[in-house]
């Protein structure tokens, strides 16, 4: 029986008891005690002295009866409360044994009552927790893979250098390859640290001029865009957002850097700062399938044809951008552009 029905049943019984219990008490007193008091009222010699204790009890017994009834009522209420909440206690027992070793456990209680709704909410919570654990496992596996590959390259290059005497040209080539691999490791570790810091949320939140931040980032990347043959266009309206300047700079930097890195010679990069969305970064480039857009925000996720490029990216740019946006209570979304390329929109709350 569900708790609602149990509570209703207890309330009905309490109402009936409250209605009939006083009458029952008076009937029992009349049955057991009042005949004796009638006998004490008869004019008999010596009866007056014998009935004196009974007359004193005539005052004490109703009070004792009230006290006993009060204790019985409290005990009944306690028992009724335990009985009503027993289904919740039965539900708590299997939940107490849920842990990382059995995240697939689900209650799956049928019905429309309150316990079924609570069970459904717990099952949904377990789904989110399991998804979070799976995401952490995938992240650890992907990070290990990303670090293993350059470390294996470094080991091979060192073994080659130790196995034979190298000419000056060979030594210079080997050193350049080692330096390039080491720089890639540094970028990967830096990206992991940035992702970890942004996932921790904001340490402080102050008004920040997003247009000035974007202008500074574009100025810093102008030479790189020119070298890549990418034309930069910007429309930076005044926009104040609440947040951390360092994280906002990293957000704009990641989007601009990705837009240049995955562009094409003769392509374009457009950066817009406004009210809604707060920031838009659009770039030309290769065709991006619509079904692949959501996955680009996952760590170490790239398009299939990008896995063998030498751009030095670790696949963390959009993942960091999403984490920073969420830390600022914002929403980031992307969609492919006709003719190739990607448009990323960042919605940020308007300060009050």
C-alpha positions in Angstrom: 0.0 0.0 0.0 1.4 3.4 -1.0 2.1 6.0 1.8 -0.8 8.2 0.7 -3.3 5.5 1.3 -1.7 4.5 4.5 -1.9 8.1 5.8 -5.5 8.4 4.7 -6.4 5.1 6.5 -4.6 6.3 9.7 -6.4 9.6 9.6 -9.8 7.9 9.3 -9.0 5.6 12.2 -7.9 8.6 14.3 -11.2 10.4 13.5 -13.2 7.3 14.5 -11.2 6.9 17.6 -11.6 10.5 18.6 -15.3 10.2 18.1 -15.9 6.9 19.8 -13.2 6.7 22.4 -14.7 9.1 25.0 -18.0 7.2 24.9 -16.1 3.9 25.2 -14.2 5.3 28.2 -17.4 6.4 29.9 -19.0 3.1 29.3 -16.1 1.1 30.8 -16.0 3.4 33.8 -19.7 3.0 34.3 -19.4 -0.8 33.9 -16.6 -1.3 36.3 -16.7 1.5 38.7 -20.0 3.3 39.0 -21.9 0.2 40.4 -19.5 0.1 43.3 -20.1 3.8 43.9 -23.8 3.2 44.0 -23.4 0.6 46.6 -21.4 3.1 48.7 -24.3 5.5 48.5 -26.6 3.1 50.4 -27.5 4.0 54.1 -25.7 1.1 55.8 -23.9 1.1 59.1 -20.1 1.2 58.7 -20.3 1.6 54.9 -19.3 5.2 55.1 -15.8 4.4 56.5 -15.3 1.5 54.1 -16.2 3.6 51.0 -13.9 6.5 51.8 -11.0 5.1 49.8 -13.3 4.4 46.9 -14.5 8.0 46.9 -10.9 9.2 46.7 -10.3 6.8 43.8 -13.4 8.3 42.2 -11.4 11.5 41.6 -8.1 9.8 40.7 -9.3 7.1 38.2 -10.6 9.5 35.5 -7.2 11.3 35.6 -5.3 8.0 35.4 -7.6 7.0 32.5 -6.8 10.2 30.6 -3.0 9.6 31.1 -3.2 6.0 29.9 -5.2 7.1 26.9 -2.6 9.8 26.1 0.2 7.3 26.2 -1.8 4.9 24.0 -2.5 7.7 21.6 1.2 8.6 21.4 2.2 5.0 20.9 -0.5 4.6 18.2 0.7 7.8 16.4 4.3 6.5 16.5 3.4 3.1 15.1 1.2 4.7 12.5 4.0 7.0 11.3 6.4 4.0 11.1 3.8 2.0 9.2 3.1 4.9 6.8 6.8 5.5 6.0 7.7 1.9 5.7 7.5 2.0 1.8 10.1 4.9 1.8 12.3 2.9 4.1 12.0 -0.2 1.8 13.0 2.1 -1.1 16.0 3.5 0.8 17.6 0.0 1.3 18.5 -0.7 -2.3 19.6 2.9 -2.9 22.1 2.6 -0.1 24.0 -0.1 -1.9 24.4 1.8 -5.2 28.0 2.8 -6.0 30.5 3.0 -8.8 30.5 -0.8 -9.1 26.8 -1.0 -10.0 25.9 2.2 -11.7 23.6 0.3 -14.0 21.1 -0.4 -11.2 17.6 1.1 -11.7 14.6 0.9 -9.4 12.0 1.1 -12.2 8.9 1.3 -10.0 5.7 1.3 -11.9 2.6 3.4 -11.2 1.8 7.1 -10.8 2.0 7.5 -7.1 4.6 9.6 -5.2 7.0 6.7 -4.7 6.9 5.9 -8.5 7.7 9.6 -9.2 10.5 9.5 -6.6 11.9 6.3 -8.1 11.8 7.8 -11.6 13.7 10.9 -10.4 16.3 8.6 -8.8 16.6 6.6 -11.9 17.2 9.7 -14.0 19.8 10.9 -11.5 21.6 7.6 -11.8 21.5 7.9 -15.6 23.2 11.3 -15.3 25.8 10.0 -12.8 26.5 7.0 -15.0 27.0 9.3 -18.0 29.4 11.4 -16.0 31.4 8.4 -15.0 31.5 7.2 -18.6 32.6 10.6 -19.8 35.4 10.6 -17.2 36.5 7.1 -18.3 36.5 8.2 -22.0 38.4 11.4 -21.1 41.1 9.5 -19.3 41.4 7.0 -22.1 41.6 9.7 -24.7 44.1 11.7 -22.7 46.3 8.6 -22.2 46.1 7.9 -26.0 47.0 11.5 -26.9 50.0 11.5 -24.5 51.2 8.0 -25.5 51.6 8.8 -29.2 54.0 11.7 -28.9 55.9 10.0 -26.1 56.4 7.0 -28.3 57.6 9.2 -31.1 60.1 10.8 -28.7 61.3 7.5 -27.5 61.8 6.3 -31.1 63.7 9.4 -32.1 66.0 9.1 -29.0 66.7 5.4 -29.7 67.6 6.2 -33.3 70.0 9.0 -32.2 71.6 6.6 -29.7 71.9 3.7 -32.1 74.2 5.3 -34.6 76.5 8.3 -35.1 74.6 11.2 -36.7 75.8 13.8 -39.1 75.2 17.4 -38.3 72.2 17.6 -40.7 70.7 14.4 -39.2 71.2 15.7 -35.7 69.6 19.0 -36.5 66.6 17.2 -38.0 66.3 14.9 -35.0 66.5 17.8 -32.6 63.8 19.7 -34.6 61.5 16.7 -34.5 62.0 16.2 -30.8 61.3 19.9 -30.1 58.1 19.8 -32.2 56.9 16.7 -30.3 57.7 18.3 -27.0 55.8 21.5 -28.0 52.8 19.4 -28.8 53.0 17.7 -25.4 53.2 21.1 -23.7 50.1 22.4 -25.6 48.2 19.2 -24.7 49.1 19.6 -21.0 48.3 23.3 -21.1 44.9 22.5 -22.6 44.2 19.9 -19.9 45.0 22.4 -17.2 42.8 25.0 -18.8 40.0 22.6 -19.0 40.4 21.6 -15.4 40.4 25.2 -14.2 37.4 26.2 -16.2 35.5 23.1 -14.9 36.0 24.4 -11.3 33.9 27.5 -12.0 34.6 31.1 -11.4 36.7 32.3 -8.6 35.3 35.9 -9.0 32.8 37.6 -11.2 33.2 41.3 -12.2 32.0 43.3 -15.2 34.2 42.7 -18.2 34.2 44.4 -21.6 33.8 41.5 -24.1 34.3 43.8 -27.1 37.7 45.0 -25.8 38.7 41.4 -25.0 37.8 40.3 -28.5 39.7 43.3 -30.0 42.8 42.4 -28.1 42.7 38.7 -29.2 42.2 39.7 -32.9 45.2 42.0 -32.7 47.3 39.3 -31.2 46.3 36.8 -34.0 46.4 39.1 -36.9 49.8 38.1 -38.0 48.9 34.4 -37.8 45.7 35.0 -39.9 47.7 36.9 -42.5 50.3 34.1 -42.7 47.5 31.6 -43.2 45.9 33.7 -45.9 42.7 34.3 -43.9 40.9 37.6 -44.0 39.6 38.9 -40.6 36.4 40.8 -40.3 35.0 42.1 -37.1 32.0 44.0 -35.7 32.6 44.7 -32.0 29.7 46.5 -30.3 29.9 47.5 -26.7 29.0 44.5 -24.5 29.6 44.0 -20.8 29.5 40.6 -19.3 30.0 39.3 -15.7 32.9 36.9 -15.3 36.7 36.4 -15.2 38.8 38.2 -17.8 41.4 35.5 -18.1 38.7 32.8 -18.8 36.9 35.1 -21.3 40.2 35.8 -23.1 40.8 32.1 -23.3 37.2 31.6 -24.7 37.7 34.1 -27.5 41.3 32.9 -28.1 40.2 29.3 -28.6 37.5 30.1 -31.0 39.7 32.5 -33.0 42.6 30.1 -33.0 40.3 27.2 -34.2 38.8 29.4 -36.9 42.3 30.2 -38.3 43.7 26.7 -37.8 40.8 24.9 -39.6 40.3 27.5 -42.3 41.6 27.5 -45.9 43.9 29.8 -47.8 41.9 32.8 -49.0 39.2 32.1 -46.5 37.6 34.5 -44.0 37.1 34.8 -40.3 34.3 37.0 -38.9 34.0 37.9 -35.2 30.9 39.7 -33.9 30.3 41.0 -30.4 26.7 42.1 -29.6 23.8 41.6 -27.3 22.4 38.3 -28.5 24.4 36.3 -29.1 27.2 37.9 -27.1 29.9 36.5 -29.3 29.9 34.9 -32.8 32.9 33.4 -34.5 32.4 32.2 -38.1 35.0 30.9 -40.5 35.2 29.3 -43.9 36.8 25.9 -44.3 36.1 22.3 -45.0 32.5 20.9 -45.0 31.4 20.0 -41.5 28.6 17.3 -41.4 25.7 18.5 -39.2 25.7 15.3 -37.2 29.3 15.8 -36.3 28.9 19.3 -34.8 27.8 18.3 -31.3 30.8 15.9 -31.0 33.3 18.7 -31.7 32.7 20.0 -28.2 33.8 16.8 -26.6 37.5 16.5 -25.5 39.9 15.1 -28.1 37.1 15.0 -30.7 38.1 16.1 -34.2 36.7 15.6 -37.7 38.0 12.3 -39.2 40.2 14.0 -41.8 41.8 16.2 -39.1 43.3 13.3 -37.1 46.4 13.1 -39.2 47.0 16.8 -39.7 50.1 18.6 -38.3 48.3 21.6 -36.9 49.4 20.7 -33.4 45.8 20.7 -32.0 44.9 18.4 -29.2 41.1 18.5 -29.8 40.5 20.5 -26.6 39.7 24.0 -28.0 35.9 23.7 -28.2 35.8 21.6 -25.1 37.5 24.4 -23.1 35.3 27.0 -24.8 32.2 25.0 -23.7 33.5 24.6 -20.1 34.2 28.4 -19.9 30.8 29.3 -21.3 29.0 27.0 -18.8 31.1 28.5 -16.0 29.7 31.9 -17.0 26.1 30.5 -17.0 26.1 30.8 -20.8 25.2 28.6 -23.8 27.5 27.7 -26.7 26.3 26.3 -29.9 27.7 25.7 -33.4 26.3 25.0 -36.8 27.9 24.3 -40.2 27.9 27.0 -42.8 26.9 26.6 -46.5 30.0 26.0 -48.5 32.1 24.8 -45.6 33.2 26.2 -42.3 31.6 26.6 -38.9 29.7 29.3 -37.0 29.9 29.3 -33.2 27.5 31.4 -31.1 28.0 32.1 -27.4 25.1 33.3 -25.4 26.0 35.1 -22.1 23.7 36.5 -19.4 23.1 40.3 -19.5 24.2 41.9 -16.2 21.4 43.5 -14.2 
